[in-house]
């Protein structure tokens, strides 16, 4: 109980410290400020927020990493500070690591491995990684999850859910943030990251996709040595991309590596719907034989076909400098809030896209998508979470390929891979083809009969159009409430007047010098008035809540 109260106190302290500090981006970036100026203008707030989240444990570190992708919600200084979030935790003791592996796999560590390094290669808030060698002589790494992390995350998620409901229902920022939707996305992402079987499936799927790539290697997972809390995979030696200096790059084909990883990222995303959401340079290794190793695939998101098709249209619009089309695609992808300004949004997007096109080969798709997400948020349009994640992933990828090949031009690479983009936009699966054929068959069969009904109704003057422009039920309910309040008010006024008249009566029992009957009437009027005021406050609050919910649901109904 004391632990829960401590977590509540920490969360309240976090909200109190940063809730009113201008953390939420309420407008676009100032085009006259450099990144250094913007960071200076933000002061110590971003770094303090990152430090506070780090001190609160694994759930909040992961929440900060998710928020670092939400450029539509947070200013640039905050997203950059949250990107640098690090886990500051002590490693799991060796005996506990051995116990977890034994409990999960069902065999002792000495029976499973010829050698097992008790000193972890890396330790994080969710788990840590150890080098080992199987009895068959295979070099592997073993990822072990902390024993208490799931209970900690579960407790934190309950508190965050209550906080999200409070923000959505009690604050004006709730609508723009979409706190409940943001938390739902975070819950799914964290649940997947805590289930190592999901990462195992990601490894197997990406290995299938990379089988024809000579310059990309993905570690092979070992199913017999893996569970939801333990993941064993092939060890891939190498150095982080950014740790390879200019001399080291002379021994690898940096140009080919950069082109291959960029093309592979586009193909897996657009054609197969797999997004490696964290391809930063630390998760890309240059192997001794000159290939690129992809590691740490815990953050792999599935992107729906609908979002992929819209992303294809958006990339093509950006490549052609069609700002109007880009704005239309973004509007269809996003969720407009009550303060959405379509005209201003369209103007700013057109200006942004034309400016990006002027960069030519220096165009970076990640930077453009991030800027579009920030512009959307500034004009009251909440973009889909996938778009922000894709923009952040492309930004990280741009840094890696720029180190491998400083002359690499992302804009030119996108144009060179336009066939891949178009293939994604026009590809049709067998299932969707059959479904489309069935729908077309049903439409063709029913069209003559439905057309005859419309023409018959029109010729007989019985054609009726029903438009729900006004919610009649709510209007009648409001009028009924107003009439009731007016009636009660008149009755209370009459009781008050009667009590005043009876106060002059000399006969009968008296209390405090006044006739008792008059005092009773005054008391009845006062209690009735108090009840009327409470009823008005409660009912109006309920009405406002329903109105806000109706405004949130209206854009969805229009899209449907």
WOHU-V381005 format. One record per run of one state. SS is the DSSP state (2 for helix, 1 for strand, 0 for the rest). FROM is the first residue (numbers start at 1). TO is the last residue. If there is no record, write none. Layout:
# WOHU-V381005
SS;FROM;TO  SS;FROM;TO
This chain:
# WOHU-V381005
0;1;1  2;2;18  0;19;23  1;24;24  0;25;34  2;35;42  0;43;44  2;45;55  0;56;57  2;58;67  0;68;73  1;74;74  0;75;75  2;76;83  0;84;93  2;94;105  0;106;108  2;109;112  1;113;116  0;117;121  1;122;123  0;124;126  1;127;134  0;135;138  1;139;145  0;146;148  2;149;170  0;171;172  2;173;177  0;178;178  2;179;194  0;195;195  2;196;209  0;210;215  1;216;218  0;219;220  1;221;221  0;222;222  2;223;225  0;226;229  1;230;234  0;235;238  1;239;240  2;241;243  0;244;245  2;246;249  0;250;253  2;254;270  0;271;273  1;274;276  0;277;280  2;281;283  1;284;286  0;287;291  1;292;294  0;295;299  1;300;302  0;303;304  2;305;320  0;321;322  2;323;333  0;334;334  1;335;336  0;337;341  2;342;357  0;358;359  2;360;362  0;363;364  2;365;378  0;379;380  1;381;382  0;383;384  2;385;404  0;405;409  2;410;416  0;417;417  2;418;426  0;427;429  2;430;459  0;460;471  2;472;502  0;503;509  1;510;511  0;512;513  1;514;515  2;516;559  0;560;560
